Amino acid sequence: MAEKVHFGIGISTAVDEVEETLRLSVRADRAGLDLFTVSDHPYYGARLDAYAQLGFVLGRTESIAGLVSVTNLPSRPAPMLSRTVTSLSALSGGRIVLGMGVGGLWDEITRLGTERLGPGAAVRAFEEAITLVKLLSGGGDPVTFEGEFYQVTGLEPAAAAAAPVWTGSVGPKSLAATGRVADGWIPGHAADWLSPRYRESRPVIDEAAAAAGRSPADIATVYNIPGVITETPLAATRDAEGRWLGGSVAQWTEELTGAVLEHGASGIIHFPVGDTPLDISLGRWAEEIVPAVRAATAPRTA
């Protein structure tokens, strides 16, 4: 998979948690995490706009990259999304990854005045959007694009290089589109490297990538992993169905080291759960677990 393993943290988009979220974001940056992620639900008034939050946090930090996981594409037309992402890239020194989704909560999405698309059309629009966003990045000649859903005429690309595109694909058609045009995949529903979802979905991506003349190894798999980080070990780190629950720093380190070395995980984004204060969870994650996994998975020199 990807040479570098990306470690990140999911942060809140709640309007009433802004102060704490900004403080934790700065701490995550100073602790050396690679990514922070925010969700994109613009139809909820109690949530911050994802890209406004992303830009503000990037302005407060120095090294950490931002990811909207994943962009609600139906509410953000591809040409303007490309301008947003390339602008944030230019302003932040390239500290952005573009997360892309087909769109899931259509009853909510249509409240924004967006036209409802059927499943097949939504996937076609998704693939078209990724292609166009990339065409409008990295400079070059003006772009004319005549697609089913997007049309631009003689539009000048932004100078900033295209951001890596990671998708939240779930269905087979969307997974195949990821294989053809994206750079990474985030399995849905917090599925991990041992899940049936991963085992059944990743081959669809790989087959589509190979058919398009791409190397499947160039498409990263990045996991959203919720779980508690406890002071003492848990008797069981997974439930009866095999879903990860969490555990101590040592238990997390062992599990994630295996995920990288044995299952080729390219990135792991932690979402704290449970009653542990966020400061403590972030400290254990960023200052203990991540450095330990990085050390255990670093290339060995002769």
Secondary structure as UniProt FT lines:
FT   STRAND          6..10
FT   HELIX           15..17
FT   HELIX           18..30
FT   TURN            31..32
FT   STRAND          35..38
FT   TURN            42..43
FT   TURN            45..46
FT   HELIX           50..60
FT   STRAND          65..68
FT   TURN            69..70
FT   STRAND          71..72
FT   HELIX           73..75
FT   HELIX           78..92
FT   STRAND          96..101
FT   HELIX           106..109
FT   HELIX           110..112
FT   HELIX           119..135
FT   STRAND          143..146
FT   STRAND          151..155
FT   STRAND          165..167
FT   HELIX           172..181
FT   STRAND          184..185
FT   TURN            189..190
FT   TURN            193..194
FT   HELIX           196..211
FT   TURN            212..213
FT   HELIX           216..218
FT   STRAND          220..230
FT   TURN            240..241
FT   STRAND          246..248
FT   HELIX           249..263
FT   STRAND          267..272
FT   HELIX           278..284
FT   HELIX           285..289
FT   HELIX           290..297
//
